[in-house]
Amino acid sequence: MPDITLTTLLEHKARGEKIAMLTCYDATFAAASCDAGIEMLLVGDSLGMVLQGRDSTLPVTIEDMAYHTACVKRGNKGAMIVADLPFMGTATLEEIYRQSATLMRAGAHMVKLEGGAWLCEAVTGLAQRGIPACIHLGLTPQSVNIFGGYRVQGREAAAAAQLKADAQALEQAGAAMLLLECVPSSLAAEVTTASKVPVIGIGAGPSTDGQVLVLHDMLGMSLTGFTPRFVRNFMQGSASIGDALAAYQAAVKDGSFPAPAHEFNA
């Protein structure tokens, strides 16, 4: 697989080619994902739950994130690596710059921040300093205690309007990519159409420019036994993990995933 860059992603969006993204936390799965054609690897703070066995992403530290980003970097074969700023990594502008630099030095090509238009100054500053930013909108797991649980976001008219306004402001500020989690498919479609940058979805329907899932979820592995509605188990019908990764990539590319059963309505 040739190296995936921002130019590659913009070309995909322009011609309507879907982008396949998966979470990844180590060198072995990084290599296997690249062999399957996965174009983007997200070193997510979801590692707190799927690797560390915690009940949320909140305990994950920047040291955890840098360690796993470096591991993924060693196994990478051309995918774009995106790494999460952990909980409170966006507490101040100085902290955003410091933690983003740590992740870029560890091997990330882009950092991901959870939040809304209040991040505009940081997004502009990061871009000026050579650090592309992906902004995570909708259900942002670091704010689970504000939301009162893992709930679909943007169903009410005011919330949908705010999300669209945030997306527009962040793009104008210089965001390189947007990620929408657990929002109605119709809202995700509106944001994707209005945006010039790639929009990745998880539980956001089929109209986004690409899809991402947590690696362990799409392999049918769960500590709790709970499977989110937007997840498909790609190990079913696959003879190996490599086959499951390839099946996920193919389903994203041909648009068969997500199916209507994986969507949320307004």
C-alpha positions as CSV (number, residue, x, y, z in Angstrom):
1,M,0.0,0.0,0.0
2,P,1.4,3.4,-0.9
3,D,1.8,5.9,1.9
4,I,-1.6,7.5,2.8
5,T,-1.4,11.3,3.1
6,L,-3.9,14.1,3.5
7,T,-3.7,14.5,-0.2
8,T,-4.8,10.9,-0.6
9,L,-7.8,11.3,1.7
10,L,-8.9,14.5,-0.1
11,E,-8.7,12.7,-3.4
12,H,-10.8,9.8,-2.0
13,K,-13.4,12.3,-0.9
14,A,-13.4,14.1,-4.3
15,R,-14.0,10.9,-6.2
16,G,-16.4,9.3,-3.7
17,E,-14.1,6.5,-2.6
18,K,-14.7,5.4,0.9
19,I,-11.9,5.5,3.5
20,A,-11.3,2.5,5.7
21,M,-10.1,3.2,9.3
22,L,-9.6,0.9,12.3
23,T,-8.4,1.4,15.9
24,C,-5.0,-0.1,16.4
25,Y,-2.7,-0.4,19.5
26,D,0.3,-2.5,18.6
27,A,2.8,-3.4,15.8
28,T,1.4,-6.8,14.9
29,F,-2.1,-5.5,14.2
30,A,-0.8,-2.4,12.5
31,A,1.0,-4.7,10.0
32,A,-2.0,-7.0,9.5
33,S,-4.3,-4.0,9.0
34,C,-2.1,-2.5,6.4
35,D,-1.9,-5.9,4.6
36,A,-5.7,-5.8,4.5
37,G,-5.7,-2.4,2.9
38,I,-6.8,-0.4,5.9
39,E,-5.8,3.2,5.1
40,M,-6.0,4.9,8.5
41,L,-5.0,3.5,12.0
42,L,-6.5,5.2,15.0
43,V,-4.5,4.8,18.2
44,G,-7.6,5.5,20.3
45,D,-7.9,6.1,24.0
46,S,-10.4,3.3,23.7
47,L,-7.3,1.3,24.7
48,G,-8.3,2.1,28.2
49,M,-11.3,-0.2,27.9
50,V,-10.2,-2.9,25.4
51,L,-6.6,-3.3,26.6
52,Q,-6.5,-2.0,30.1
53,G,-9.9,-3.3,31.2
54,R,-11.1,0.0,32.5
55,D,-14.8,1.2,32.5
56,S,-14.1,4.3,30.5
57,T,-11.4,6.1,28.6
58,L,-10.8,8.7,31.3
59,P,-7.9,7.0,33.1
60,V,-5.7,6.8,29.9
61,T,-2.6,9.0,30.1
62,I,-0.5,10.7,27.5
63,E,2.3,8.2,28.4
64,D,-0.1,5.4,27.5
65,M,-1.0,7.1,24.2
66,A,2.6,7.8,23.2
67,Y,3.7,4.2,24.0
68,H,1.0,2.6,21.9
69,T,1.5,5.1,19.1
70,A,5.1,4.2,18.9
71,C,4.2,0.5,18.8
72,V,1.8,1.1,15.9
73,K,4.4,3.1,14.1
74,R,6.8,0.2,14.2
75,G,4.4,-2.1,12.4
76,N,2.9,0.4,10.0
77,K,3.2,-0.1,6.3
78,G,1.9,3.1,4.8
79,A,-1.3,3.8,6.7
80,M,-2.0,7.2,8.2
81,I,-1.7,7.1,12.0
82,V,-4.0,9.2,14.0
83,A,-3.6,9.4,17.8
84,D,-6.0,10.6,20.5
85,L,-5.2,13.3,23.0
86,P,-6.4,11.7,26.3
87,F,-8.8,13.1,28.8
88,M,-7.9,16.7,29.9
89,G,-5.3,16.8,27.1
90,T,-7.3,19.8,25.8
91,A,-7.4,21.6,29.2
92,T,-5.2,24.5,28.0
93,L,-3.7,25.6,24.7
94,E,-0.3,24.9,26.1
95,E,-1.3,21.4,27.1
96,I,-2.7,20.7,23.6
97,Y,0.5,21.8,22.0
98,R,2.6,19.8,24.4
99,Q,0.7,16.6,24.1
100,S,0.3,16.8,20.4
101,A,4.0,17.2,20.0
102,T,4.5,14.1,22.2
103,L,2.2,12.1,19.9
104,M,3.7,13.3,16.7
105,R,7.2,12.5,18.0
106,A,5.9,9.0,18.9
107,G,4.9,8.4,15.2
108,A,1.5,10.0,14.7
109,H,0.7,11.8,11.4
110,M,-2.4,13.5,12.9
111,V,-3.9,14.1,16.3
112,K,-7.5,13.7,17.3
113,L,-9.2,16.0,19.8
114,E,-12.7,15.7,21.3
115,G,-14.7,19.0,21.4
116,G,-16.6,21.7,19.6
117,A,-16.0,25.1,18.2
118,W,-14.1,26.1,21.4
119,L,-11.2,24.2,19.9
120,C,-10.9,26.6,16.9
121,E,-7.9,28.5,18.3
122,A,-6.1,25.3,19.0
123,V,-6.9,23.8,15.6
124,T,-5.5,26.9,13.9
125,G,-2.4,26.9,16.1
126,L,-1.7,23.2,15.5
127,A,-2.0,23.7,11.7
128,Q,0.4,26.6,11.8
129,R,2.8,24.3,13.7
130,G,2.6,21.5,11.1
131,I,0.2,19.3,13.1
132,P,-3.0,18.2,11.3
133,A,-6.0,17.8,13.6
134,C,-9.1,15.6,13.5
135,I,-12.0,16.8,15.6
136,H,-14.3,14.2,17.2
137,L,-17.9,15.4,17.3
138,G,-21.2,13.9,18.5
139,L,-20.8,11.3,21.2
140,T,-17.4,12.2,22.7
141,P,-16.5,9.4,25.2
142,Q,-14.4,11.7,27.3
143,S,-17.6,13.6,28.1
144,V,-19.6,10.6,29.1
145,N,-20.3,12.0,32.6
146,I,-21.8,15.1,31.1
147,F,-23.9,13.2,28.6
148,G,-25.2,10.8,31.3
149,G,-24.0,7.7,29.5
150,Y,-23.2,6.7,25.9
151,R,-26.2,8.2,24.1
152,V,-26.9,9.2,20.5
153,Q,-26.2,12.9,20.0
154,G,-27.8,15.5,17.7
155,R,-31.4,14.1,17.6
156,E,-32.9,17.4,18.8
157,A,-33.0,20.3,16.3
158,A,-30.9,22.6,18.5
159,A,-28.2,20.0,19.1
160,A,-28.1,19.1,15.4
161,A,-27.7,22.8,14.5
162,Q,-24.9,23.2,17.1
163,L,-23.1,20.2,15.7
164,K,-23.3,21.6,12.1
165,A,-22.1,25.0,13.3
166,D,-19.2,23.4,15.2
167,A,-18.2,21.4,12.2
168,Q,-18.2,24.4,9.9
169,A,-16.2,26.6,12.4
170,L,-13.6,23.9,13.0
171,E,-13.1,23.3,9.3
172,Q,-12.7,27.0,8.7
173,A,-10.2,27.1,11.6
174,G,-8.1,24.5,9.8
175,A,-9.3,21.0,10.9
176,A,-7.9,18.4,8.5
177,M,-10.6,15.8,9.2
178,L,-13.8,15.4,11.2
179,L,-15.1,12.3,13.0
180,L,-18.7,11.8,13.9
181,E,-19.8,9.3,16.5
182,C,-23.3,8.1,17.2
183,V,-25.3,10.8,15.4
184,P,-28.4,10.3,13.1
185,S,-27.5,9.3,9.6
186,S,-29.3,12.3,8.1
187,L,-27.3,14.7,10.2
188,A,-24.0,13.0,9.3
189,A,-24.9,13.2,5.6
190,E,-25.5,17.0,5.9
191,V,-22.2,17.5,7.6
192,T,-20.4,15.4,5.1
193,T,-21.9,17.2,2.1
194,A,-21.1,20.6,3.5
195,S,-17.5,19.7,4.4
196,K,-14.5,20.0,2.2
197,V,-12.4,17.8,4.5
198,P,-12.9,14.1,4.9
199,V,-15.6,13.1,7.4
200,I,-15.3,9.7,9.1
201,G,-18.2,8.0,10.9
202,I,-18.8,5.5,13.6
203,G,-22.5,4.9,14.2
204,A,-23.1,7.8,11.8
205,G,-24.6,6.0,8.8
206,P,-23.3,5.2,5.3
207,S,-23.0,8.8,3.9
208,T,-19.8,9.8,5.6
209,D,-16.5,9.7,3.6
210,G,-15.2,6.7,5.6
211,Q,-15.8,4.4,8.5
212,V,-14.0,3.5,11.7
213,L,-14.6,0.7,14.2
214,V,-12.8,-0.4,17.4
215,L,-10.7,-3.3,16.3
216,H,-11.8,-5.6,19.1
217,D,-15.5,-4.9,18.4
218,M,-15.3,-5.8,14.7
219,L,-13.5,-9.0,15.7
220,G,-16.3,-10.0,18.0
221,M,-14.2,-9.6,21.2
222,S,-15.7,-7.8,24.2
223,L,-14.9,-7.9,27.9
224,T,-18.5,-7.0,28.8
225,G,-20.4,-9.0,26.1
226,F,-22.1,-5.8,25.0
227,T,-22.0,-5.0,21.2
228,P,-22.9,-1.5,20.1
229,R,-25.7,-1.3,17.5
230,F,-23.3,0.2,14.9
231,V,-20.8,-2.7,15.1
232,R,-20.7,-5.7,12.7
233,N,-18.7,-8.8,13.7
234,F,-16.5,-9.5,10.7
235,M,-15.1,-12.7,12.2
236,Q,-18.4,-14.3,11.4
237,G,-17.8,-16.1,8.0
238,S,-14.0,-15.4,8.1
239,A,-11.4,-18.1,8.4
240,S,-8.8,-15.8,10.1
241,I,-8.2,-12.4,11.6
242,G,-6.6,-11.4,8.3
243,D,-9.7,-12.4,6.4
244,A,-11.9,-10.4,8.8
245,L,-9.8,-7.3,8.4
246,A,-10.0,-7.7,4.6
247,A,-13.7,-8.2,4.8
248,Y,-14.1,-5.0,6.8
249,Q,-12.0,-3.1,4.3
250,A,-14.0,-4.5,1.4
251,A,-17.4,-3.8,3.0
252,V,-16.4,-0.1,3.8
253,K,-15.1,0.3,0.2
254,D,-18.2,-1.1,-1.5
255,G,-20.6,0.6,0.8
256,S,-22.2,-2.6,2.2
257,F,-21.1,-1.5,5.7
258,P,-22.8,0.2,7.6
259,A,-26.1,-1.4,6.7
260,P,-29.5,0.1,7.8
261,A,-29.4,-2.1,11.0
262,H,-26.3,-0.2,12.1
263,E,-27.8,3.3,11.7
264,F,-29.5,5.8,14.1
265,N,-32.4,7.9,13.1
266,A,-33.2,11.4,14.1
